[in-house]
Amino acid sequence: MKFNIFQTRDSEIRRELTFDGSESWEPTMASKYMKVAMCEASNLEDVFHMGNGYGDQTQIQRIADMYSLSVGDLVECVDTGDMLMVDPEGWTAVSYYGLEA
C-alpha cells in the first residue's frame, strides 16, 4: 500500500498535539501541514518504523525536511483515502481540509 506522511513545523500545533494527539485535533490545523515523504508499506506499523529511521528505508522517499514520525503527525493511506494521526497509543482517523497531497 502507498502512504503519504505529513508534518507541521508550527510549534504551537506540535505542542498542543504532542500530549493529547487527536483529542486536540481541529481540521483547520491541516493547512499548517506539508507532505514530507511517501512510502510503500504493508501496514501503519511499517510506516511508523520507516518514519523513525528503521525498517526498510528503501521504501521511503523523503521529499522535504522530515523529523522522526511522532504523535500529531498525519499519515494518509493513498489506497483508501484515510487520514490517520499518530496518537500517544496507536492511530486515529481524523477529518481534514486544507491539506495538499
CNS distance restraints for C-alpha pairs under 8 A (distance, minus, plus):
assign (resid   1 and name CA) (resid  40 and name CA) 5.47 0.50 0.50
assign (resid   1 and name CA) (resid  41 and name CA) 5.52 0.50 0.50
assign (resid   1 and name CA) (resid  42 and name CA) 5.93 0.50 0.50
assign (resid   1 and name CA) (resid  43 and name CA) 7.47 0.50 0.50
assign (resid   1 and name CA) (resid  77 and name CA) 7.38 0.50 0.50
assign (resid   1 and name CA) (resid  78 and name CA) 7.49 0.50 0.50
assign (resid   1 and name CA) (resid  79 and name CA) 6.42 0.50 0.50
assign (resid   2 and name CA) (resid  38 and name CA) 7.33 0.50 0.50
assign (resid   2 and name CA) (resid  39 and name CA) 5.82 0.50 0.50
assign (resid   2 and name CA) (resid  40 and name CA) 4.56 0.50 0.50
assign (resid   2 and name CA) (resid  41 and name CA) 6.55 0.50 0.50
assign (resid   2 and name CA) (resid  77 and name CA) 6.16 0.50 0.50
assign (resid   2 and name CA) (resid  78 and name CA) 5.41 0.50 0.50
assign (resid   2 and name CA) (resid  79 and name CA) 6.36 0.50 0.50
assign (resid   3 and name CA) (resid  38 and name CA) 5.67 0.50 0.50
assign (resid   3 and name CA) (resid  39 and name CA) 5.31 0.50 0.50
assign (resid   3 and name CA) (resid  40 and name CA) 6.16 0.50 0.50
assign (resid   3 and name CA) (resid  41 and name CA) 7.49 0.50 0.50
assign (resid   3 and name CA) (resid  47 and name CA) 7.77 0.50 0.50
assign (resid   3 and name CA) (resid  75 and name CA) 6.56 0.50 0.50
assign (resid   3 and name CA) (resid  76 and name CA) 5.43 0.50 0.50
assign (resid   3 and name CA) (resid  77 and name CA) 4.66 0.50 0.50
assign (resid   3 and name CA) (resid  78 and name CA) 5.39 0.50 0.50
assign (resid   3 and name CA) (resid  79 and name CA) 7.89 0.50 0.50
assign (resid   4 and name CA) (resid  35 and name CA) 6.75 0.50 0.50
assign (resid   4 and name CA) (resid  36 and name CA) 7.79 0.50 0.50
assign (resid   4 and name CA) (resid  37 and name CA) 5.91 0.50 0.50
assign (resid   4 and name CA) (resid  38 and name CA) 4.51 0.50 0.50
assign (resid   4 and name CA) (resid  39 and name CA) 6.55 0.50 0.50
assign (resid   4 and name CA) (resid  75 and name CA) 5.66 0.50 0.50
assign (resid   4 and name CA) (resid  76 and name CA) 5.05 0.50 0.50
assign (resid   4 and name CA) (resid  77 and name CA) 6.70 0.50 0.50
assign (resid   4 and name CA) (resid  78 and name CA) 6.93 0.50 0.50
assign (resid   4 and name CA) (resid 101 and name CA) 7.63 0.50 0.50
assign (resid   5 and name CA) (resid  35 and name CA) 5.71 0.50 0.50
assign (resid   5 and name CA) (resid  36 and name CA) 5.83 0.50 0.50
assign (resid   5 and name CA) (resid  37 and name CA) 5.12 0.50 0.50
assign (resid   5 and name CA) (resid  38 and name CA) 6.09 0.50 0.50
assign (resid   5 and name CA) (resid  73 and name CA) 7.54 0.50 0.50
assign (resid   5 and name CA) (resid  74 and name CA) 5.93 0.50 0.50
assign (resid   5 and name CA) (resid  75 and name CA) 4.63 0.50 0.50
assign (resid   5 and name CA) (resid  76 and name CA) 6.48 0.50 0.50
assign (resid   6 and name CA) (resid  33 and name CA) 5.90 0.50 0.50
assign (resid   6 and name CA) (resid  34 and name CA) 5.21 0.50 0.50
assign (resid   6 and name CA) (resid  35 and name CA) 4.30 0.50 0.50
assign (resid   6 and name CA) (resid  36 and name CA) 5.60 0.50 0.50
assign (resid   6 and name CA) (resid  37 and name CA) 7.22 0.50 0.50
assign (resid   6 and name CA) (resid  73 and name CA) 6.13 0.50 0.50
assign (resid   6 and name CA) (resid  74 and name CA) 5.02 0.50 0.50
assign (resid   6 and name CA) (resid  75 and name CA) 6.18 0.50 0.50
assign (resid   6 and name CA) (resid  76 and name CA) 7.98 0.50 0.50
assign (resid   7 and name CA) (resid  33 and name CA) 5.20 0.50 0.50
assign (resid   7 and name CA) (resid  34 and name CA) 5.71 0.50 0.50
assign (resid   7 and name CA) (resid  35 and name CA) 6.61 0.50 0.50
assign (resid   7 and name CA) (resid  36 and name CA) 6.62 0.50 0.50
assign (resid   7 and name CA) (resid  66 and name CA) 7.55 0.50 0.50
assign (resid   7 and name CA) (resid  72 and name CA) 7.99 0.50 0.50
assign (resid   7 and name CA) (resid  73 and name CA) 5.21 0.50 0.50
assign (resid   7 and name CA) (resid  74 and name CA) 6.48 0.50 0.50
assign (resid   8 and name CA) (resid  13 and name CA) 7.70 0.50 0.50
assign (resid   8 and name CA) (resid  14 and name CA) 7.12 0.50 0.50
assign (resid   8 and name CA) (resid  32 and name CA) 5.87 0.50 0.50
assign (resid   8 and name CA) (resid  33 and name CA) 4.39 0.50 0.50
assign (resid   8 and name CA) (resid  34 and name CA) 6.35 0.50 0.50
assign (resid   8 and name CA) (resid  73 and name CA) 7.44 0.50 0.50
assign (resid   9 and name CA) (resid  14 and name CA) 7.42 0.50 0.50
assign (resid   9 and name CA) (resid  32 and name CA) 7.66 0.50 0.50
assign (resid   9 and name CA) (resid  33 and name CA) 7.52 0.50 0.50
assign (resid  10 and name CA) (resid  14 and name CA) 6.24 0.50 0.50
assign (resid  10 and name CA) (resid  32 and name CA) 6.77 0.50 0.50
assign (resid  11 and name CA) (resid  15 and name CA) 5.97 0.50 0.50
assign (resid  12 and name CA) (resid  16 and name CA) 6.19 0.50 0.50
assign (resid  13 and name CA) (resid  17 and name CA) 6.11 0.50 0.50
assign (resid  13 and name CA) (resid  29 and name CA) 7.39 0.50 0.50
assign (resid  14 and name CA) (resid  18 and name CA) 5.82 0.50 0.50
assign (resid  14 and name CA) (resid  72 and name CA) 6.66 0.50 0.50
assign (resid  15 and name CA) (resid  19 and name CA) 7.36 0.50 0.50
assign (resid  16 and name CA) (resid  20 and name CA) 6.96 0.50 0.50
assign (resid  16 and name CA) (resid  21 and name CA) 7.80 0.50 0.50
assign (resid  16 and name CA) (resid  24 and name CA) 6.82 0.50 0.50
assign (resid  17 and name CA) (resid  21 and name CA) 4.43 0.50 0.50
assign (resid  17 and name CA) (resid  22 and name CA) 6.95 0.50 0.50
assign (resid  17 and name CA) (resid  23 and name CA) 7.97 0.50 0.50
assign (resid  17 and name CA) (resid  24 and name CA) 6.05 0.50 0.50
assign (resid  17 and name CA) (resid  25 and name CA) 7.03 0.50 0.50
assign (resid  17 and name CA) (resid  71 and name CA) 6.88 0.50 0.50
assign (resid  17 and name CA) (resid  72 and name CA) 5.13 0.50 0.50
assign (resid  18 and name CA) (resid  70 and name CA) 7.94 0.50 0.50
assign (resid  18 and name CA) (resid  71 and name CA) 5.43 0.50 0.50
assign (resid  18 and name CA) (resid  72 and name CA) 5.93 0.50 0.50
assign (resid  18 and name CA) (resid  88 and name CA) 7.87 0.50 0.50
assign (resid  19 and name CA) (resid  71 and name CA) 7.84 0.50 0.50
assign (resid  19 and name CA) (resid  88 and name CA) 7.28 0.50 0.50
assign (resid  20 and name CA) (resid  24 and name CA) 5.83 0.50 0.50
assign (resid  20 and name CA) (resid  87 and name CA) 7.61 0.50 0.50
assign (resid  20 and name CA) (resid  88 and name CA) 7.26 0.50 0.50
assign (resid  21 and name CA) (resid  25 and name CA) 6.87 0.50 0.50
assign (resid  21 and name CA) (resid  71 and name CA) 6.00 0.50 0.50
assign (resid  21 and name CA) (resid  72 and name CA) 5.30 0.50 0.50
assign (resid  21 and name CA) (resid  85 and name CA) 7.42 0.50 0.50
assign (resid  21 and name CA) (resid  86 and name CA) 7.10 0.50 0.50
assign (resid  21 and name CA) (resid  87 and name CA) 4.87 0.50 0.50
assign (resid  21 and name CA) (resid  88 and name CA) 6.32 0.50 0.50
assign (resid  22 and name CA) (resid  72 and name CA) 7.11 0.50 0.50
assign (resid  22 and name CA) (resid  85 and name CA) 6.57 0.50 0.50
assign (resid  22 and name CA) (resid  86 and name CA) 7.99 0.50 0.50
assign (resid  22 and name CA) (resid  87 and name CA) 6.34 0.50 0.50
assign (resid  22 and name CA) (resid  92 and name CA) 6.66 0.50 0.50
assign (resid  22 and name CA) (resid  94 and name CA) 7.22 0.50 0.50
assign (resid  25 and name CA) (resid  29 and name CA) 7.26 0.50 0.50
assign (resid  25 and name CA) (resid  94 and name CA) 7.80 0.50 0.50
assign (resid  26 and name CA) (resid  30 and name CA) 7.90 0.50 0.50
assign (resid  26 and name CA) (resid  96 and name CA) 7.92 0.50 0.50
assign (resid  27 and name CA) (resid  94 and name CA) 7.70 0.50 0.50
assign (resid  27 and name CA) (resid  95 and name CA) 5.87 0.50 0.50
assign (resid  27 and name CA) (resid  96 and name CA) 4.38 0.50 0.50
assign (resid  27 and name CA) (resid  97 and name CA) 6.03 0.50 0.50
assign (resid  28 and name CA) (resid  96 and name CA) 6.91 0.50 0.50
assign (resid  28 and name CA) (resid  97 and name CA) 6.51 0.50 0.50
assign (resid  28 and name CA) (resid  98 and name CA) 6.92 0.50 0.50
assign (resid  29 and name CA) (resid  33 and name CA) 7.38 0.50 0.50
assign (resid  29 and name CA) (resid  96 and name CA) 8.00 0.50 0.50
assign (resid  30 and name CA) (resid  96 and name CA) 5.97 0.50 0.50
assign (resid  30 and name CA) (resid  97 and name CA) 6.18 0.50 0.50
assign (resid  30 and name CA) (resid  98 and name CA) 5.74 0.50 0.50
assign (resid  30 and name CA) (resid  99 and name CA) 5.25 0.50 0.50
assign (resid  31 and name CA) (resid  97 and name CA) 7.18 0.50 0.50
assign (resid  31 and name CA) (resid  98 and name CA) 4.64 0.50 0.50
assign (resid  31 and name CA) (resid  99 and name CA) 5.32 0.50 0.50
assign (resid  31 and name CA) (resid 100 and name CA) 7.98 0.50 0.50
assign (resid  32 and name CA) (resid  99 and name CA) 7.95 0.50 0.50
assign (resid  33 and name CA) (resid  99 and name CA) 6.74 0.50 0.50
assign (resid  34 and name CA) (resid  99 and name CA) 7.37 0.50 0.50
assign (resid  34 and name CA) (resid 100 and name CA) 7.17 0.50 0.50
assign (resid  34 and name CA) (resid 101 and name CA) 7.89 0.50 0.50
assign (resid  35 and name CA) (resid  63 and name CA) 7.60 0.50 0.50
assign (resid  35 and name CA) (resid  64 and name CA) 7.42 0.50 0.50
assign (resid  35 and name CA) (resid 100 and name CA) 7.60 0.50 0.50
assign (resid  35 and name CA) (resid 101 and name CA) 6.39 0.50 0.50
assign (resid  36 and name CA) (resid  62 and name CA) 5.90 0.50 0.50
assign (resid  36 and name CA) (resid  63 and name CA) 5.22 0.50 0.50
assign (resid  36 and name CA) (resid  64 and name CA) 4.63 0.50 0.50
assign (resid  36 and name CA) (resid  65 and name CA) 6.52 0.50 0.50
assign (resid  36 and name CA) (resid  66 and name CA) 5.84 0.50 0.50
assign (resid  37 and name CA) (resid  60 and name CA) 6.87 0.50 0.50
assign (resid  37 and name CA) (resid  61 and name CA) 5.47 0.50 0.50
assign (resid  37 and name CA) (resid  62 and name CA) 4.20 0.50 0.50
assign (resid  37 and name CA) (resid  63 and name CA) 5.24 0.50 0.50
assign (resid  37 and name CA) (resid  64 and name CA) 6.88 0.50 0.50
assign (resid  37 and name CA) (resid  66 and name CA) 7.58 0.50 0.50
assign (resid  38 and name CA) (resid  60 and name CA) 5.84 0.50 0.50
assign (resid  38 and name CA) (resid  61 and name CA) 5.26 0.50 0.50
assign (resid  38 and name CA) (resid  62 and name CA) 6.54 0.50 0.50
assign (resid  38 and name CA) (resid  63 and name CA) 7.64 0.50 0.50
assign (resid  39 and name CA) (resid  47 and name CA) 7.30 0.50 0.50
assign (resid  39 and name CA) (resid  59 and name CA) 5.43 0.50 0.50
assign (resid  39 and name CA) (resid  60 and name CA) 4.22 0.50 0.50
assign (resid  39 and name CA) (resid  61 and name CA) 6.02 0.50 0.50
assign (resid  40 and name CA) (resid  47 and name CA) 7.85 0.50 0.50
assign (resid  40 and name CA) (resid  59 and name CA) 5.50 0.50 0.50
assign (resid  40 and name CA) (resid  60 and name CA) 6.73 0.50 0.50
assign (resid  41 and name CA) (resid  46 and name CA) 5.83 0.50 0.50
assign (resid  41 and name CA) (resid  47 and name CA) 6.08 0.50 0.50
assign (resid  41 and name CA) (resid  59 and name CA) 7.25 0.50 0.50
assign (resid  42 and name CA) (resid  46 and name CA) 6.53 0.50 0.50
assign (resid  43 and name CA) (resid  47 and name CA) 6.64 0.50 0.50
assign (resid  44 and name CA) (resid  48 and name CA) 6.17 0.50 0.50
assign (resid  45 and name CA) (resid  49 and name CA) 6.25 0.50 0.50
assign (resid  46 and name CA) (resid  50 and name CA) 6.19 0.50 0.50
assign (resid  46 and name CA) (resid  55 and name CA) 6.90 0.50 0.50
assign (resid  47 and name CA) (resid  51 and name CA) 5.96 0.50 0.50
assign (resid  48 and name CA) (resid  52 and name CA) 6.31 0.50 0.50
assign (resid  48 and name CA) (resid  69 and name CA) 6.36 0.50 0.50
assign (resid  49 and name CA) (resid  53 and name CA) 6.62 0.50 0.50
assign (resid  49 and name CA) (resid  54 and name CA) 5.36 0.50 0.50
assign (resid  49 and name CA) (resid  55 and name CA) 5.31 0.50 0.50
assign (resid  50 and name CA) (resid  54 and name CA) 5.23 0.50 0.50
assign (resid  50 and name CA) (resid  55 and name CA) 5.01 0.50 0.50
assign (resid  50 and name CA) (resid  56 and name CA) 6.25 0.50 0.50
assign (resid  50 and name CA) (resid  57 and name CA) 5.94 0.50 0.50
assign (resid  50 and name CA) (resid  59 and name CA) 7.95 0.50 0.50
assign (resid  50 and name CA) (resid  60 and name CA) 6.81 0.50 0.50
assign (resid  51 and name CA) (resid  60 and name CA) 7.95 0.50 0.50
assign (resid  51 and name CA) (resid  68 and name CA) 5.71 0.50 0.50
assign (resid  51 and name CA) (resid  69 and name CA) 5.01 0.50 0.50
assign (resid  52 and name CA) (resid  68 and name CA) 4.74 0.50 0.50
assign (resid  52 and name CA) (resid  69 and name CA) 5.63 0.50 0.50
assign (resid  53 and name CA) (resid  57 and name CA) 7.04 0.50 0.50
assign (resid  53 and name CA) (resid  68 and name CA) 7.33 0.50 0.50
assign (resid  56 and name CA) (resid  60 and name CA) 7.74 0.50 0.50
assign (resid  62 and name CA) (resid  66 and name CA) 7.13 0.50 0.50
assign (resid  69 and name CA) (resid  73 and name CA) 6.47 0.50 0.50
assign (resid  69 and name CA) (resid  86 and name CA) 7.97 0.50 0.50
assign (resid  70 and name CA) (resid  86 and name CA) 6.40 0.50 0.50
assign (resid  71 and name CA) (resid  85 and name CA) 7.31 0.50 0.50
assign (resid  71 and name CA) (resid  86 and name CA) 4.69 0.50 0.50
assign (resid  71 and name CA) (resid  87 and name CA) 5.05 0.50 0.50
assign (resid  71 and name CA) (resid  88 and name CA) 5.90 0.50 0.50
assign (resid  72 and name CA) (resid  85 and name CA) 5.89 0.50 0.50
assign (resid  72 and name CA) (resid  86 and name CA) 5.49 0.50 0.50
assign (resid  72 and name CA) (resid  87 and name CA) 6.44 0.50 0.50
assign (resid  73 and name CA) (resid  85 and name CA) 5.68 0.50 0.50
assign (resid  73 and name CA) (resid  86 and name CA) 5.60 0.50 0.50
assign (resid  74 and name CA) (resid  83 and name CA) 6.67 0.50 0.50
assign (resid  74 and name CA) (resid  84 and name CA) 5.60 0.50 0.50
assign (resid  74 and name CA) (resid  85 and name CA) 4.55 0.50 0.50
assign (resid  74 and name CA) (resid  86 and name CA) 6.43 0.50 0.50
assign (resid  75 and name CA) (resid  83 and name CA) 5.81 0.50 0.50
assign (resid  75 and name CA) (resid  84 and name CA) 5.23 0.50 0.50
assign (resid  75 and name CA) (resid  85 and name CA) 6.29 0.50 0.50
assign (resid  75 and name CA) (resid  86 and name CA) 7.70 0.50 0.50
assign (resid  76 and name CA) (resid  81 and name CA) 6.51 0.50 0.50
assign (resid  76 and name CA) (resid  82 and name CA) 5.68 0.50 0.50
assign (resid  76 and name CA) (resid  83 and name CA) 4.40 0.50 0.50
assign (resid  76 and name CA) (resid  84 and name CA) 6.18 0.50 0.50
assign (resid  77 and name CA) (resid  81 and name CA) 5.47 0.50 0.50
assign (resid  77 and name CA) (resid  82 and name CA) 5.34 0.50 0.50
assign (resid  77 and name CA) (resid  83 and name CA) 6.49 0.50 0.50
assign (resid  78 and name CA) (resid  82 and name CA) 7.38 0.50 0.50
assign (resid  82 and name CA) (resid  93 and name CA) 6.85 0.50 0.50
assign (resid  83 and name CA) (resid  93 and name CA) 5.65 0.50 0.50
assign (resid  83 and name CA) (resid  94 and name CA) 5.88 0.50 0.50
assign (resid  83 and name CA) (resid  95 and name CA) 7.15 0.50 0.50
assign (resid  83 and name CA) (resid  96 and name CA) 7.84 0.50 0.50
assign (resid  84 and name CA) (resid  91 and name CA) 6.04 0.50 0.50
assign (resid  84 and name CA) (resid  92 and name CA) 5.27 0.50 0.50
assign (resid  84 and name CA) (resid  93 and name CA) 4.28 0.50 0.50
assign (resid  84 and name CA) (resid  94 and name CA) 5.77 0.50 0.50
assign (resid  85 and name CA) (resid  91 and name CA) 5.52 0.50 0.50
assign (resid  85 and name CA) (resid  92 and name CA) 5.28 0.50 0.50
assign (resid  85 and name CA) (resid  93 and name CA) 6.28 0.50 0.50
assign (resid  85 and name CA) (resid  94 and name CA) 6.62 0.50 0.50
assign (resid  86 and name CA) (resid  90 and name CA) 6.36 0.50 0.50
assign (resid  86 and name CA) (resid  91 and name CA) 4.95 0.50 0.50
assign (resid  86 and name CA) (resid  92 and name CA) 6.86 0.50 0.50
assign (resid  87 and name CA) (resid  91 and name CA) 5.28 0.50 0.50
assign (resid  87 and name CA) (resid  92 and name CA) 6.57 0.50 0.50
